[in-house]
Amino acid sequence: MKGIVVYDTSYGNTKKIGEIVAETLKESGIGVDLFYVKDLKKLNARDYDFLVLGSPTKFGTMSLTVKFFLGRLKSEEWNNKPFAAFDTENPENIEKARLENKEWSAAEKIAEKLKEKKMSQLLPVLKALVLGQKGPLVDGEIERTKEYARQLAAKLK
Ligand SMILES: Cc1cc2nc3c(=O)[nH]c(=O)nc-3n(C[C@H](O)[C@H](O)[C@H](O)COP(=O)(O)O)c2cc1C
């Protein structure tokens, strides 16, 4: 069992979440490659059993780089493989989504796209909270991410 964790980041917060997910999966005995999306020149689906994809939330959706990455992901290579999605976003974004009853989360939009490609969602998305644009992550989010990754590992086994 080996997967790939791919993230985009501008200020390092989403990178941190990706690193924790990858580390925790490894501690649970699962093989993982971790990539900053812009460093991932070639992705061969045959090398991986699952995908974890994360993005900072920008204007209520994923970053353009993640959008392009998803555009290149071939459904016929990835269908039926499991995935999970995460994002970083502000606490106000969650409140806005609740009030408007509408999704403003990068991770939810990533999950929609991956389901369109017939991949199977392992867990509800992880929305890690950051303050402002540069962060930091809200207290407790690192521990919550570790717990999320432990649950992912349990689902993968
Ligand atoms: C251009 C821009 C637009 C943003 N739009 C949103 C938004 O719609 N909702 C939100 O919660 N955060 C928004 N943010 C804050 C980002 O979510 C935050 O910068 C990001 O989570 C930090 O992750 P990073 O350190 O990995 O770049 C925006 C930030 C930038 C720079």
The ligand as an SDF file (V2000), in Angstrom:
LIG
                    3D

 31 33  0  0  0  0  0  0  0  0999 V2000
   -5.8230   35.7570   -2.7010 C   0  0  0  0  0  0  0  0  0  0  0  0
   -6.3090   35.0560   -1.4610 C   0  0  0  0  0  0  0  0  0  0  0  0
   -7.6500   34.7090   -1.3500 C   0  0  0  0  0  0  0  0  0  0  0  0
   -8.1020   34.0560   -0.1940 C   0  0  0  0  0  0  0  0  0  0  0  0
   -9.4200   33.7000   -0.1130 N   0  0  0  0  0  0  0  0  0  0  0  0
   -9.8460   33.0240    0.9880 C   0  0  0  0  0  0  0  0  0  0  0  0
  -11.1900   32.5740    1.0860 C   0  0  0  0  0  0  0  0  0  0  0  0
  -12.0110   32.7570    0.2030 O   0  0  0  0  0  0  0  0  0  0  0  0
  -11.5380   31.8950    2.2020 N   0  0  0  0  0  0  0  0  0  0  0  0
  -10.6620   31.6390    3.2220 C   0  0  0  0  0  0  0  0  0  0  0  0
  -11.0370   31.0390    4.2100 O   0  0  0  0  0  0  0  0  0  0  0  0
   -9.3810   32.0620    3.1480 N   0  0  0  0  0  0  0  0  0  0  0  0
   -8.9570   32.7360    2.0670 C   0  0  0  0  0  0  0  0  0  0  0  0
   -7.6620   33.1370    1.9970 N   0  0  0  0  0  0  0  0  0  0  0  0
   -6.7560   32.7920    3.0890 C   0  0  0  0  0  0  0  0  0  0  0  0
   -6.0720   31.4960    2.7230 C   0  0  0  0  0  0  0  0  0  0  0  0
   -6.9300   30.4230    2.9350 O   0  0  0  0  0  0  0  0  0  0  0  0
   -4.7670   31.3640    3.5030 C   0  0  0  0  0  0  0  0  0  0  0  0
   -3.8690   32.3080    2.9750 O   0  0  0  0  0  0  0  0  0  0  0  0
   -4.2180   29.9520    3.3160 C   0  0  0  0  0  0  0  0  0  0  0  0
   -5.0340   29.0350    3.9680 O   0  0  0  0  0  0  0  0  0  0  0  0
   -2.8390   29.8610    3.8430 C   0  0  0  0  0  0  0  0  0  0  0  0
   -2.3330   28.6430    3.3990 O   0  0  0  0  0  0  0  0  0  0  0  0
   -0.8310   28.5540    2.9240 P   0  0  0  0  0  0  0  0  0  0  0  0
    0.0010   29.0530    4.0830 O   0  0  0  0  0  0  0  0  0  0  0  0
   -0.6060   27.1320    2.6660 O   0  0  0  0  0  0  0  0  0  0  0  0
   -0.6550   29.4000    1.7230 O   0  0  0  0  0  0  0  0  0  0  0  0
   -7.2010   33.7810    0.8680 C   0  0  0  0  0  0  0  0  0  0  0  0
   -5.8520   34.1360    0.7270 C   0  0  0  0  0  0  0  0  0  0  0  0
   -5.3950   34.7630   -0.4160 C   0  0  0  0  0  0  0  0  0  0  0  0
   -3.9520   35.1190   -0.5150 C   0  0  0  0  0  0  0  0  0  0  0  0
  1  2  1  0
  2  3  1  0
  2 30  2  0
  3  4  2  0
  4  5  1  0
  4 28  1  0
  5  6  2  0
  6  7  1  0
  6 13  1  0
  7  8  2  0
  7  9  1  0
  9 10  1  0
 10 11  2  0
 10 12  1  0
 12 13  2  0
 13 14  1  0
 14 15  1  0
 14 28  1  0
 15 16  1  0
 16 17  1  0
 16 18  1  0
 18 19  1  0
 18 20  1  0
 20 21  1  0
 20 22  1  0
 22 23  1  0
 23 24  1  0
 24 25  2  0
 24 26  1  0
 24 27  1  0
 28 29  2  0
 29 30  1  0
 30 31  1  0
M  END
$$$$
